[in-house]
Amino acid sequence: QPLSWPASWRVQDKAIRALRLIRWFSAFPDDMLGKLWKFGQRLHYPRYSTIVREGHVGSTYCCLLKGRARCTFTKGFSELSSSVVVSEGNGFGEAALVIGDCRRQATVTALDDCVVLQISWAEVERVSIDLNPMKRHVVAEMLGRLHFFRSLARKQREQVADISHVQTFSAGDAVFAEGDAGNQFLILIEGSVKAHHRH
């Protein structure tokens, strides 16, 4: 569990400088970054604690504002994994701001005492920031994991992402019903569905 907020990290200017290092926020003015800092959830994770765990459902984008963390990714259904160390000015969990609640794709462990700003879709709406570049990146990454789109170049997947609309469904929801107008091409990114027709 994250510890209480450290008094030495209540300085907004430090947070704004770190947020500006994150690729999605680099062009935003200071007042907008200040609002993200104000509205987001500020947390302190001690060394070796788990910030997010692969497979767990998350709804926030995490901005690493201080310290280093290790991101470990499991490769498919095997026990093999790879990892990368990130430092302040990096973020993880973009998919949560694009598709809402989703399973984390990596386990992130604090290597130092870390300061993390967690941002949900509610904060994004309050600040009115443009996340289209993030959406393009996330959807292109998701498409790259599907066999049908794997042969496309990155730029082509991003073009598909630009004309896509992400929808989420809860268990039991009807995606579409027999007889509905077939005016959309649907791509299943995560989860499973059951198809049946009336006799």
RODO-2510 file (C-alpha; in nm, 4 decimals, decimal comma):
residues 199
     n   res          X          Y          Z
     1     q     0,0000     0,0000     0,0000
     2     p     0,1235     0,3545    -0,0732
     3     l     0,2401     0,5565     0,2264
     4     s     0,1208     0,9013     0,3249
     5     w     0,2318     1,1924     0,1103
     6     p     0,5906     1,3081     0,1888
     7     a     0,6069     1,6701     0,2998
     8     s     0,9166     1,7340     0,0876
     9     w     0,7137     1,6692    -0,2282
    10     r     0,4362     1,9222    -0,1892
    11     v     0,6058     2,1634    -0,4285
    12     q     0,3965     2,1971    -0,7439
    13     d     0,6843     2,3284    -0,9565
    14     k     0,8734     2,0000    -0,9187
    15     a     0,5671     1,8057    -1,0264
    16     i     0,5099     2,0270    -1,3314
    17     r     0,8705     1,9803    -1,4450
    18     a     0,8350     1,6032    -1,4174
    19     l     0,4959     1,6003    -1,5932
    20     r     0,6418     1,7970    -1,8828
    21     l     0,8884     1,5134    -1,9462
    22     i     0,5991     1,2764    -2,0212
    23     r     0,5463     1,2629    -2,3966
    24     w     0,1685     1,3119    -2,3821
    25     f     0,1949     1,6282    -2,1714
    26     s     0,5088     1,7936    -2,3118
    27     a     0,3206     2,0617    -2,5092
    28     f     0,0717     2,1536    -2,2355
    29     p     0,1041     2,4941    -2,0613
    30     d     0,2007     2,5133    -1,6946
    31     d    -0,1507     2,6013    -1,5788
    32     m    -0,2916     2,2860    -1,7385
    33     l    -0,0196     2,0678    -1,5849
    34     g    -0,0864     2,2383    -1,2532
    35     k    -0,4515     2,1370    -1,2754
    36     l    -0,3524     1,7745    -1,3434
    37     w    -0,1322     1,7899    -1,0348
    38     k    -0,4151     1,9424    -0,8307
    39     f    -0,6926     1,7066    -0,9402
    40     g    -0,4945     1,3810    -0,9657
    41     q    -0,4274     1,1427    -0,6789
    42     r    -0,0769     1,1914    -0,5378
    43     l     0,0791     0,8819    -0,3832
    44     h     0,4112     0,7805    -0,2308
    45     y     0,5318     0,4220    -0,2816
    46     p     0,8240     0,3002    -0,0692
    47     r     1,1158     0,1122    -0,2205
    48     y     1,0321    -0,2404    -0,3453
    49     s     0,6552    -0,1913    -0,3147
    50     t     0,4245    -0,2775    -0,6058
    51     i     0,2710     0,0207    -0,7848
    52     v     0,0554    -0,1805    -1,0274
    53     r     0,0303    -0,5549    -1,0839
    54     e    -0,0065    -0,7267    -1,4214
    55     g    -0,3540    -0,8721    -1,4729
    56     h    -0,5213    -0,6499    -1,2128
    57     v    -0,7905    -0,4129    -1,3367
    58     g    -0,6931    -0,0461    -1,3287
    59     s    -0,8653     0,2787    -1,4190
    60     t    -0,5833     0,5329    -1,3862
    61     y    -0,2781     0,6481    -1,5786
    62     c     0,0275     0,6604    -1,3528
    63     c     0,2843     0,9399    -1,3861
    64     l     0,6197     0,8693    -1,2211
    65     l     0,7288     1,2041    -1,0770
    66     k     1,0185     1,0901    -0,8591
    67     g     1,2306     0,7755    -0,8291
    68     r     1,2868     0,4703    -1,0476
    69     a     1,0608     0,1728    -1,1097
    70     r     1,0896    -0,1597    -1,2887
    71     c     0,8195    -0,2566    -1,5398
    72     t     0,7999    -0,6335    -1,5934
    73     f     0,5991    -0,7775    -1,8822
    74     t     0,4987    -1,1428    -1,9202
    75     k     0,5271    -1,2686    -2,2766
    76     g     0,1968    -1,4289    -2,3689
    77     f     0,1016    -1,7391    -2,1744
    78     s     0,4590    -1,8533    -2,1053
    79     e     0,6627    -1,7929    -1,7924
    80     l     0,9125    -1,5816    -1,9868
    81     s     0,9209    -1,2138    -1,9039
    82     s     1,1101    -0,8990    -1,9913
    83     s     1,1602    -0,5827    -1,7912
    84     v     1,2657    -0,2215    -1,8302
    85     v     1,3648     0,0377    -1,5709
    86     v     1,1927     0,3772    -1,5949
    87     s     1,2582     0,6991    -1,4063
    88     e     1,0783     1,0270    -1,3424
    89     g     0,9093     1,1711    -1,6457
    90     n     0,7669     0,8359    -1,7542
    91     g     0,4125     0,7063    -1,7331
    92     f     0,2320     0,3748    -1,7598
    93     g    -0,1262     0,2569    -1,7923
    94     e    -0,2325     0,4701    -2,0921
    95     a    -0,5023     0,2196    -2,1869
    96     a    -0,7024     0,3133    -1,8760
    97     l    -0,7571     0,6639    -2,0176
    98     v    -0,8568     0,5282    -2,3575
    99     i    -1,0793     0,2281    -2,2860
   100     g    -1,1573     0,2718    -1,9168
   101     d    -1,1176    -0,0129    -1,6682
   102     c    -0,8719    -0,2608    -1,8156
   103     r    -0,6231    -0,5255    -1,7112
   104     r    -0,2728    -0,3992    -1,6493
   105     q    -0,0182    -0,5234    -1,9018
   106     a     0,2809    -0,5072    -1,6652
   107     t     0,3846    -0,5245    -1,3018
   108     v     0,5550    -0,2045    -1,1876
   109     t     0,7766    -0,2192    -0,8776
   110     a     0,9370     0,0792    -0,7056
   111     l     1,3179     0,0609    -0,7035
   112     d     1,3420     0,3800    -0,4948
   113     d     1,0920     0,5686    -0,2853
   114     c     0,8609     0,6831    -0,5656
   115     v     0,6171     0,9679    -0,6094
   116     v     0,3297     0,8794    -0,8426
   117     l     0,0450     1,0930    -0,9737
   118     q    -0,2560     0,8825    -1,0735
   119     i    -0,4927     1,0388    -1,3279
   120     s    -0,8371     0,9039    -1,4124
   121     w    -1,0716     0,9952    -1,6965
   122     a    -1,2587     1,2249    -1,4581
   123     e    -0,9467     1,4411    -1,4128
   124     v    -0,8864     1,4451    -1,7895
   125     e    -1,2379     1,5810    -1,8443
   126     r    -1,1975     1,8457    -1,5737
   127     v    -0,8771     1,9744    -1,7307
   128     s    -1,0066     1,9338    -2,0902
   129     i    -0,6837     1,7965    -2,2345
   130     d    -0,6483     1,6430    -2,5803
   131     l    -0,5562     1,2754    -2,5537
   132     n    -0,5947     1,1853    -2,9213
   133     p    -0,2189     1,1137    -2,9572
   134     m    -0,2404     0,8777    -2,6592
   135     k    -0,5492     0,7084    -2,8047
   136     r    -0,3703     0,6636    -3,1380
   137     h    -0,0732     0,5034    -2,9622
   138     v    -0,2805     0,2716    -2,7394
   139     v    -0,5140     0,1470    -3,0132
   140     a    -0,2228     0,0919    -3,2541
   141     e    -0,0482    -0,1166    -2,9865
   142     m    -0,3627    -0,3224    -2,9316
   143     l    -0,4099    -0,3798    -3,3036
   144     g    -0,0496    -0,4969    -3,3272
   145     r    -0,1329    -0,7865    -3,0954
   146     l    -0,4057    -0,9135    -3,3301
   147     h    -0,3137    -1,1488    -3,6135
   148     f    -0,5292    -0,9639    -3,8676
   149     f    -0,3344    -0,6368    -3,8233
   150     r     0,0093    -0,7686    -3,7302
   151     s     0,1470    -0,7328    -4,0843
   152     l     0,0543    -0,3643    -4,1057
   153     a     0,3202    -0,0990    -4,0545
   154     r     0,2955     0,1111    -3,7403
   155     k     0,1763     0,4150    -3,9386
   156     q    -0,1022     0,2093    -4,0967
   157     r    -0,2221     0,0857    -3,7569
   158     e    -0,2235     0,4451    -3,6338
   159     q    -0,4393     0,5425    -3,9326
   160     v    -0,6867     0,2694    -3,8375
   161     a    -0,6771     0,3996    -3,4791
   162     d    -0,7633     0,7512    -3,5954
   163     i    -1,0925     0,6341    -3,7477
   164     s    -1,1777     0,3943    -3,4638
   165     h    -1,4126     0,4426    -3,1732
   166     v    -1,3410     0,2455    -2,8571
   167     q    -1,6378     0,0919    -2,6752
   168     t    -1,6450    -0,1202    -2,3624
   169     f    -1,9095    -0,3770    -2,2655
   170     s    -1,9819    -0,5431    -1,9332
   171     a    -2,0532    -0,9142    -1,8979
   172     g    -2,4051    -0,9829    -2,0244
   173     d    -2,4265    -0,6753    -2,2479
   174     a    -2,5398    -0,7264    -2,6072
   175     v    -2,2770    -0,6056    -2,8542
   176     f    -2,5294    -0,6163    -3,1353
   177     a    -2,8486    -0,8052    -3,2104
   178     e    -2,9579    -1,0053    -3,5123
   179     g    -3,1283    -0,7731    -3,7584
   180     d    -2,9286    -0,4634    -3,6587
   181     a    -2,7834    -0,2566    -3,9421
   182     g    -2,4354    -0,3850    -4,0225
   183     n    -2,2636    -0,0502    -4,0693
   184     q    -1,9600    -0,1081    -3,8466
   185     f    -1,6540    -0,3335    -3,8510
   186     l    -1,6048    -0,4540    -3,4935
   187     i    -1,2651    -0,5583    -3,3557
   188     l    -1,2531    -0,7544    -3,0293
   189     i    -0,9510    -0,6279    -2,8377
   190     e    -0,9971    -0,7950    -2,4999
   191     g    -1,2358    -1,0494    -2,3503
   192     s    -1,4614    -1,3050    -2,5125
   193     v    -1,8060    -1,3054    -2,6723
   194     k    -2,0690    -1,5654    -2,7594
   195     a    -2,2497    -1,5432    -3,0933
   196     h    -2,5835    -1,7123    -3,1632
   197     h    -2,8696    -1,6667    -3,4067
   198     r    -3,2410    -1,7209    -3,3952
   199     h    -3,3699    -2,0343    -3,5700
***
